[in-house]
């Protein structure tokens, strides 16, 4: 293992024990930034999750080994990261049950909800947001939703609304590390406080209305109260963070890559920002949509547009150009893992405490198949160094992987998106 480098930062946050609004007293959870007897005695490093998603799949024959188990022969795409083979697992023969619709299924990568099958319907919460909802209250940003190009993302709220992504590494750097002036912080805190006051007024009005409603409507209103309280709690945490200085680091603010077709270059730069976010504990839950590209990537030997190459129709020339692109994507992903593995956290690495998922909604972009999705999982303390090869015709339910991830984070749950159980061979 490479020599690890230690990274330290300072953060302090006063404990707000009770949140009062509209006659309701609400205790806040213990935050990692709150200095208390509990925090002083707790030495366990936090667990984190990063989901990286692709919109054009990965050619299975070049990615998946022909052998299953620990002693698999390294595939073409995995050769440049073979030094990391004990740090990741290849999962083949898996997909989300009932999900189809080709490119439309991009909305389902992290939700496992077959909303994209018909192009209609409401989505459900994505795995990253589910984790952030229950475990994201200990950092300045409960989650980060990022993209290489455009604002689309596979991250969805509990109500099925897509969360727009940040696609500018320089803007993300500014949000994480550039402190606002004292007057700006005061203004932000004021806006948050006013927002909470509005929510208090809504609660009072709703409570008065509740006395006149039937049982079904009261249940709906109770659900609404729950969402109001969740929002109020998040706003209270935001108010505390608004007045606190951001971490100080030695890294320089990045310059965004002007060439929108430099798919891999943008991947590398945003991966650096993700590493800094994890390293400074700015957030613990990140989704990063690498998306697609309709242009020609600046990679030697590539002469046709990426999207066109992904729909190769088994043309050997197209497949070879596609391989150059996908090889670069996998290699860049491996470099990101190496960077995490160099960072020490109490005798283990940041990678040991961070589960990193790379996947796509398309198992075969050429025919728009959503079966046999490409799946690589690294870090997080799982049983790695293996190829979990499931049935290519009767796919294994990929939501089981999400259940494994949630349990690994300490959540007491046994299902996700209607699928129960954990992924066999992984824990």
Helices and strands as residue ranges (DSSP letters): E 18-21, E 24-27, H 37-41, E 48-54, H 60-63, G 79-87, E 88-92, E 94-95, G 102-108, G 114-117, H 127-135, G 136-138, E 144-147, H 169-177, H 182-210, H 215-242, H 263-279, E 285-291, H 306-310, H 316-341, E 344-345, E 348-349, G 351-353, E 354-360, E 375-378, E 386-389, E 396-397, H 399-408, E 415-416, E 419-420
